[in-house]
Amino acid sequence: MDKSSLVFWLTLIGTLCWVGCFWWMHRISSKQNALLDQLHAQGKRIEKLSKIEHDLIKEVHPQVGEIKDGMEAMVAAVKENTESNSPSSKNK
């Protein structure tokens, strides 16, 4: 095998390696793009659900405050009622 034949075969092998490497990188890139598209879609869905949840909480929040105020009034009334009906207050 002479020198020019060796150079030809090494060049051909190098070129085939570049083709294989390019194909491999293209394949990896395609998979990454598909994964990024899925993550983007998932992020959009999470953002949409978060907005809906935020709107629901905003809608319910004033009602929670009203319920809490009502419960505090109820607790005060129950305490007042139990204090007036306790056996020690009847003996006085």
Backbone as ProteinMPNN parsed JSONL, in Angstrom:
{"seq_chain_A": "MDKSSLVFWLTLIGTLCWVGCFWWMHRISSKQNALLDQLHAQGKRIEKLSKIEHDLIKEVHPQVGEIKDGMEAMVAAVKENTESNSPSSKNK", "coords_chain_A": {"N_chain_A": [[0.856, -1.166, 0.0], [0.713, 2.074, -0.984], [1.668, 5.493, -0.181], [-0.225, 7.459, -1.069], [-2.54, 5.945, -1.38], [-3.004, 5.166, 1.261], [-3.512, 7.695, 2.409], [-5.854, 8.326, 1.012], [-7.692, 6.322, 1.972], [-7.693, 6.927, 4.737], [-8.711, 9.512, 4.637], [-11.242, 8.959, 3.572], [-12.313, 7.379, 5.639], [-12.262, 9.258, 7.71], [-14.085, 11.119, 6.669], [-16.433, 9.569, 6.62], [-16.694, 9.187, 9.35], [-17.255, 11.834, 10.151], [-19.729, 12.161, 8.885], [-21.247, 10.227, 10.255], [-21.044, 11.281, 12.847], [-22.328, 13.762, 12.507], [-24.919, 12.864, 11.856], [-25.564, 11.565, 14.266], [-25.509, 13.724, 16.113], [-27.558, 15.29, 15.042], [-29.717, 13.611, 15.511], [-29.744, 13.524, 18.346], [-30.234, 16.24, 18.812], [-32.794, 16.513, 17.709], [-34.288, 14.945, 19.49], [-33.905, 16.43, 21.829], [-35.175, 18.831, 21.112], [-37.81, 17.92, 20.864], [-38.298, 17.187, 23.524], [-38.024, 19.688, 24.764], [-40.201, 20.999, 23.609], [-42.288, 19.518, 24.759], [-41.881, 20.174, 27.467], [-42.348, 22.902, 27.358], [-45.073, 22.954, 26.643], [-46.101, 21.687, 28.917], [-45.408, 23.567, 30.86], [-47.054, 25.688, 30.048], [-49.555, 24.526, 30.558], [-49.411, 24.237, 33.356], [-49.164, 26.912, 34.096], [-51.649, 27.864, 33.256], [-53.37, 26.37, 34.937], [-52.492, 27.34, 37.406], [-53.282, 29.993, 37.237], [-56.059, 29.68, 37.155], [-56.419, 28.495, 39.674], [-55.522, 30.601, 41.291], [-57.466, 32.528, 40.705], [-59.703, 31.211, 41.772], [-59.007, 31.106, 44.483], [-58.884, 33.814, 45.03], [-61.546, 34.416, 44.697], [-62.736, 32.937, 46.741], [-61.466, 33.826, 49.024], [-62.478, 36.321, 50.291], [-64.842, 35.271, 51.364], [-63.84, 33.441, 53.167], [-62.74, 35.127, 55.08], [-65.099, 36.32, 56.047], [-66.365, 34.071, 57.125], [-64.559, 33.442, 59.136], [-64.822, 35.696, 60.794], [-67.482, 35.33, 61.546], [-67.225, 32.931, 62.93], [-65.625, 33.72, 65.079], [-67.393, 35.434, 66.396], [-69.324, 33.567, 67.066], [-67.872, 31.874, 68.772], [-67.351, 33.651, 70.859], [-69.972, 34.118, 71.724], [-70.685, 31.552, 72.576], [-68.853, 31.159, 74.661], [-69.689, 33.18, 76.393], [-72.254, 32.262, 76.961], [-71.713, 29.791, 78.184], [-70.349, 30.648, 80.438], [-72.322, 32.057, 81.796], [-74.079, 29.996, 82.352], [-72.678, 28.274, 83.932], [-72.042, 26.157, 86.818], [-70.842, 27.461, 89.016], [-71.511, 30.125, 88.673], [-74.23, 30.049, 89.111], [-74.457, 29.531, 91.797], [-73.768, 31.852, 93.001]], "CA_chain_A": [[0.0, 0.0, 0.0], [1.55, 3.264, -1.054], [1.302, 6.626, 0.673], [-1.444, 8.113, -1.559], [-3.635, 5.025, -1.083], [-3.234, 5.282, 2.705], [-4.139, 8.996, 2.621], [-7.223, 8.209, 0.498], [-8.513, 5.544, 2.891], [-7.845, 7.679, 5.987], [-9.633, 10.609, 4.333], [-12.573, 8.374, 3.438], [-12.737, 6.981, 6.989], [-12.531, 10.509, 8.423], [-15.325, 11.684, 6.133], [-17.535, 8.735, 7.121], [-16.85, 9.497, 10.786], [-17.951, 13.107, 10.232], [-21.131, 11.924, 8.515], [-21.864, 9.524, 11.39], [-21.132, 12.213, 13.968], [-23.373, 14.721, 12.168], [-26.208, 12.174, 11.985], [-25.78, 11.327, 15.698], [-25.834, 15.011, 16.738], [-28.885, 15.673, 14.554], [-30.669, 12.759, 16.222], [-29.812, 14.024, 19.718], [-30.865, 17.554, 18.759], [-34.23, 16.308, 17.474], [-34.88, 14.472, 20.75], [-33.909, 17.559, 22.757], [-36.23, 19.752, 20.697], [-39.101, 17.318, 21.22], [-38.423, 17.297, 24.975], [-38.267, 21.093, 25.079], [-41.584, 21.285, 23.231], [-43.146, 18.927, 25.788], [-41.736, 20.977, 28.682], [-43.024, 24.179, 27.109], [-46.512, 22.692, 26.733], [-46.392, 21.409, 30.323], [-45.336, 24.857, 31.544], [-48.271, 26.43, 29.713], [-50.679, 23.927, 31.297], [-49.252, 24.574, 34.776], [-49.463, 28.33, 34.212], [-53.101, 28.0, 33.13], [-53.968, 25.848, 36.168], [-52.154, 28.257, 38.49], [-54.146, 31.169, 37.102], [-57.404, 29.266, 37.578], [-56.366, 28.326, 41.129], [-55.424, 31.931, 41.876], [-58.786, 33.139, 40.588], [-60.593, 30.561, 42.744], [-58.629, 31.547, 45.832], [-59.293, 35.216, 45.138], [-63.003, 34.398, 44.814], [-63.11, 32.327, 48.018], [-60.793, 34.501, 50.138], [-63.367, 37.177, 51.099], [-65.787, 34.419, 52.08], [-63.11, 32.859, 54.297], [-62.679, 36.17, 56.106], [-66.432, 36.449, 56.632], [-66.604, 32.876, 57.941], [-63.715, 33.564, 60.326], [-65.474, 36.68, 61.662], [-68.678, 34.682, 62.08], [-66.797, 31.93, 63.917], [-65.178, 34.437, 66.281], [-68.603, 35.887, 67.083], [-69.963, 32.37, 67.612], [-67.064, 31.44, 69.922], [-67.605, 34.608, 71.941], [-71.328, 33.876, 72.231], [-70.68, 30.284, 73.308], [-68.139, 31.391, 75.929], [-70.572, 33.978, 77.242], [-73.357, 31.397, 77.357], [-71.23, 28.787, 79.143], [-70.011, 31.332, 81.686], [-73.558, 32.407, 82.505], [-74.77, 28.757, 82.732], [-71.804, 27.405, 84.716], [-72.563, 25.943, 88.178], [-70.308, 28.431, 89.968], [-72.235, 31.396, 88.541], [-75.572, 29.859, 89.645], [-74.37, 29.546, 93.259], [-73.502, 33.209, 93.48]], "C_chain_A": [[0.909, 1.237, 0.0], [0.943, 4.411, -0.248], [-0.006, 7.285, 0.214], [-2.676, 7.238, -1.305], [-4.006, 5.108, 0.395], [-3.946, 6.597, 3.019], [-5.596, 8.952, 2.146], [-8.116, 7.485, 1.48], [-8.71, 6.258, 4.233], [-8.801, 8.859, 5.794], [-11.063, 10.097, 4.223], [-13.132, 7.975, 4.807], [-13.089, 8.227, 7.811], [-13.835, 11.143, 7.975], [-16.537, 10.896, 6.624], [-17.767, 8.976, 8.611], [-17.584, 10.819, 10.972], [-19.428, 12.962, 9.9], [-21.871, 11.249, 9.672], [-22.049, 10.446, 12.581], [-22.244, 13.245, 13.722], [-24.756, 14.101, 12.33], [-26.56, 11.993, 13.469], [-26.185, 12.626, 16.397], [-27.217, 15.51, 16.295], [-29.966, 14.884, 15.287], [-30.847, 13.232, 17.67], [-30.539, 15.366, 19.761], [-32.376, 17.433, 18.553], [-34.929, 15.856, 18.747], [-34.952, 15.606, 21.768], [-35.004, 18.556, 22.397], [-37.612, 19.212, 21.048], [-39.343, 17.437, 22.725], [-38.703, 18.742, 25.383], [-39.687, 21.51, 24.707], [-42.558, 20.736, 24.269], [-43.084, 19.744, 27.078], [-42.432, 22.33, 28.532], [-44.541, 24.011, 27.23], [-46.92, 22.434, 28.182], [-46.37, 22.707, 31.131], [-46.565, 25.702, 31.281], [-49.47, 25.883, 30.479], [-50.607, 24.291, 32.781], [-49.596, 26.039, 35.006], [-50.972, 28.569, 34.153], [-53.798, 27.526, 34.404], [-53.688, 26.774, 37.351], [-53.029, 29.504, 38.438], [-55.566, 30.845, 37.549], [-57.453, 29.124, 39.098], [-56.32, 29.679, 41.828], [-56.774, 32.64, 41.838], [-59.773, 32.539, 41.585], [-60.287, 31.021, 44.165], [-59.062, 32.99, 46.057], [-60.804, 35.311, 45.342], [-63.443, 33.916, 46.194], [-62.568, 33.124, 49.203], [-61.7, 35.439, 50.926], [-64.37, 36.359, 51.909], [-65.115, 33.791, 53.295], [-63.021, 33.874, 55.425], [-64.01, 36.347, 56.797], [-66.74, 35.261, 57.54], [-65.805, 32.972, 59.237], [-64.333, 34.566, 61.303], [-66.71, 36.081, 62.319], [-68.324, 33.66, 63.153], [-66.325, 32.605, 65.196], [-66.374, 34.937, 67.092], [-69.302, 34.706, 67.752], [-69.197, 31.871, 68.847], [-67.3, 32.359, 71.109], [-68.983, 34.369, 72.557], [-71.381, 32.585, 73.043], [-69.975, 30.446, 74.643], [-69.02, 32.168, 76.908], [-71.71, 33.128, 77.789], [-72.893, 30.371, 78.385], [-70.86, 29.427, 80.468], [-71.271, 31.663, 82.48], [-74.298, 31.155, 82.981], [-73.888, 27.853, 83.578], [-72.327, 27.283, 86.148], [-72.045, 26.973, 89.168], [-71.048, 29.761, 89.874], [-73.668, 31.264, 89.08], [-75.565, 29.933, 91.161], [-74.177, 30.959, 93.791], [-74.726, 34.019, 93.625]], "O_chain_A": [[1.755, 1.407, 0.877], [-0.158, 4.298, 0.291], [-0.826, 7.639, 1.062], [-3.755, 7.767, -1.04], [-5.188, 5.119, 0.742], [-4.887, 6.612, 3.812], [-6.477, 9.489, 2.817], [-9.198, 7.977, 1.798], [-9.798, 6.192, 4.805], [-9.601, 9.169, 6.677], [-11.991, 10.731, 4.724], [-14.306, 8.215, 5.091], [-14.095, 8.245, 8.521], [-14.603, 11.647, 8.795], [-17.55, 11.483, 7.001], [-18.907, 8.969, 9.075], [-18.442, 10.93, 11.847], [-20.28, 13.565, 10.553], [-22.981, 11.647, 10.025], [-23.082, 10.407, 13.25], [-23.01, 13.561, 14.633], [-25.662, 14.731, 12.874], [-27.695, 12.234, 13.881], [-27.119, 12.622, 17.199], [-27.955, 16.086, 17.094], [-31.01, 15.432, 15.641], [-31.973, 13.329, 18.159], [-31.364, 15.601, 20.644], [-33.147, 18.175, 19.161], [-36.027, 16.319, 19.057], [-35.941, 15.733, 22.489], [-35.687, 19.071, 23.282], [-38.485, 19.965, 21.48], [-40.453, 17.749, 23.156], [-39.534, 18.988, 26.257], [-40.307, 22.296, 25.424], [-43.534, 21.398, 24.623], [-44.112, 19.983, 27.712], [-43.034, 22.833, 29.48], [-45.212, 24.837, 27.849], [-47.966, 22.907, 28.626], [-47.224, 22.916, 31.992], [-47.069, 26.364, 32.188], [-50.297, 26.642, 30.984], [-51.626, 24.615, 33.392], [-50.246, 26.378, 35.995], [-51.507, 29.379, 34.909], [-54.707, 28.192, 34.9], [-54.555, 26.969, 38.203], [-53.465, 30.008, 39.473], [-56.203, 31.641, 38.239], [-58.404, 29.573, 39.739], [-56.995, 29.886, 42.836], [-57.179, 33.275, 42.812], [-60.581, 33.256, 42.175], [-61.196, 31.291, 44.951], [-59.545, 33.345, 47.132], [-61.285, 36.18, 46.07], [-64.413, 34.429, 46.753], [-63.16, 33.096, 50.282], [-61.697, 35.364, 52.155], [-64.704, 36.732, 53.034], [-65.747, 33.627, 54.338], [-63.203, 33.528, 56.592], [-64.054, 36.51, 58.017], [-67.317, 35.436, 58.613], [-66.304, 32.629, 60.308], [-64.366, 34.315, 62.508], [-66.957, 36.296, 63.506], [-69.024, 33.531, 64.158], [-66.597, 32.11, 66.29], [-66.37, 34.872, 68.321], [-69.81, 34.826, 68.866], [-69.807, 31.491, 69.846], [-67.435, 31.893, 72.241], [-69.135, 34.415, 73.778], [-72.045, 32.527, 74.078], [-70.445, 29.926, 75.655], [-69.083, 31.85, 78.095], [-72.086, 33.264, 78.954], [-73.602, 30.106, 79.356], [-71.037, 28.812, 81.52], [-71.278, 31.558, 83.707], [-75.077, 31.24, 83.93], [-74.313, 26.749, 83.918], [-72.982, 28.198, 86.644], [-72.771, 27.328, 90.096], [-71.201, 30.455, 90.879], [-74.265, 32.268, 89.468], [-76.555, 30.352, 91.761], [-74.422, 31.199, 94.973], [-74.653, 35.182, 94.02]]}, "name": "protein", "num_of_chains": 1, "seq": "MDKSSLVFWLTLIGTLCWVGCFWWMHRISSKQNALLDQLHAQGKRIEKLSKIEHDLIKEVHPQVGEIKDGMEAMVAAVKENTESNSPSSKNK"}
